[in-house]
Amino acid sequence: MKKIVSILLLLALSLFAERMSLQTIKNEYIIADEEEGILNFINKKYHKKNVVLYLFGRDCPHCQRKVPQIKKLMKNPKIEIIGVHAYKNIGNKALRAYAKKVGYTFDILSFGSDIKLMKFLQNLQIWDGSVPYAALVDEDGNVYEVDTSMIDEQL
């Protein structure tokens, strides 16, 4: 009986959560469930960890000035980073080349998958579409706007 109740409860919860399957430029998938503004990553790499969602543009001058700061952030063992190219569609091949050129080793979402995450942030009314932009998803799935230069102090 407990097993049936557990299965029904899990099924009921899954009806309210929206699952996002986010493809990266390396053709891997990041899976996340979104429910009422909470974002829970399923993949072990991101599950119950602090995750920075970094929205940028290859051709954005402000984003270019952020590269050293983001590379420093990549060394922080307390966080994982997911990149979202939110400035014109340049294609995955060009995005992979850019990531290699500037030294970004974190996962970057491919065009199409990134739209789901951008809409999620816009629905939370914490992102207005400008880049560079960063949001922190804490271990509990709460999402906050953050200043990338202040993340060490915020964790």
HUHUMO-V667483 format. One record per pair of residues at least 6 apart in sequence whose ideal C-beta (glycine too) atoms are under 6 Angstrom apart, sorted by the first residue. I is the first residue (numbers start at 1). GAP is how many residues later the second one is. D is the distance in whole Angstrom. If there is no record, write none. Layout:
I,GAP,D / I,GAP,D
This chain:
16,19,6 / 17,16,4 / 17,18,4 / 18,16,5 / 19,14,5 / 20,12,5 / 20,96,5 / 21,8,6 / 21,10,6 / 22,8,4 / 22,87,5 / 22,91,4 / 23,6,6 / 23,87,5 / 23,90,4 / 24,83,5 / 24,85,6 / 25,67,5 / 25,70,5 / 25,71,5 / 25,83,5 / 25,85,5 / 30,13,6 / 31,11,4 / 31,12,6 / 32,7,5 / 32,9,5 / 33,7,5 / 34,86,6 / 37,87,6 / 38,103,4 / 39,98,5 / 39,102,5 / 39,104,6 / 40,101,5 / 41,6,5 / 46,34,6 / 48,91,5 / 49,31,5 / 50,28,6 / 50,29,5 / 50,88,6 / 50,105,6 / 51,29,5 / 51,86,4 / 52,27,5 / 52,29,5 / 52,82,6 / 52,84,6 / 53,29,5 / 53,82,5 / 54,27,6 / 54,29,5 / 54,80,5 / 55,29,5 / 55,31,4 / 55,76,5 / 55,78,4 / 56,7,4 / 56,75,5 / 56,76,5 / 57,6,5 / 57,30,2 / 57,74,5 / 58,32,6 / 58,40,5 / 60,27,5 / 60,71,5 / 62,70,6 / 63,68,6 / 63,69,5 / 66,66,5 / 67,35,5 / 69,79,5 / 69,80,6 / 71,32,6 / 73,75,6 / 78,77,5 / 81,25,4 / 82,25,5 / 83,23,6 / 83,25,4 / 84,25,5 / 84,30,5 / 84,33,6 / 85,10,6 / 86,32,6 / 86,45,5 / 87,44,5 / 89,22,5 / 92,18,5 / 99,9,6 / 121,6,4 / 124,19,6 / 126,19,5 / 127,6,6 / 134,12,5 / 134,14,5 / 135,8,5 / 135,10,6 / 136,8,5 / 136,10,4 / 137,6,5
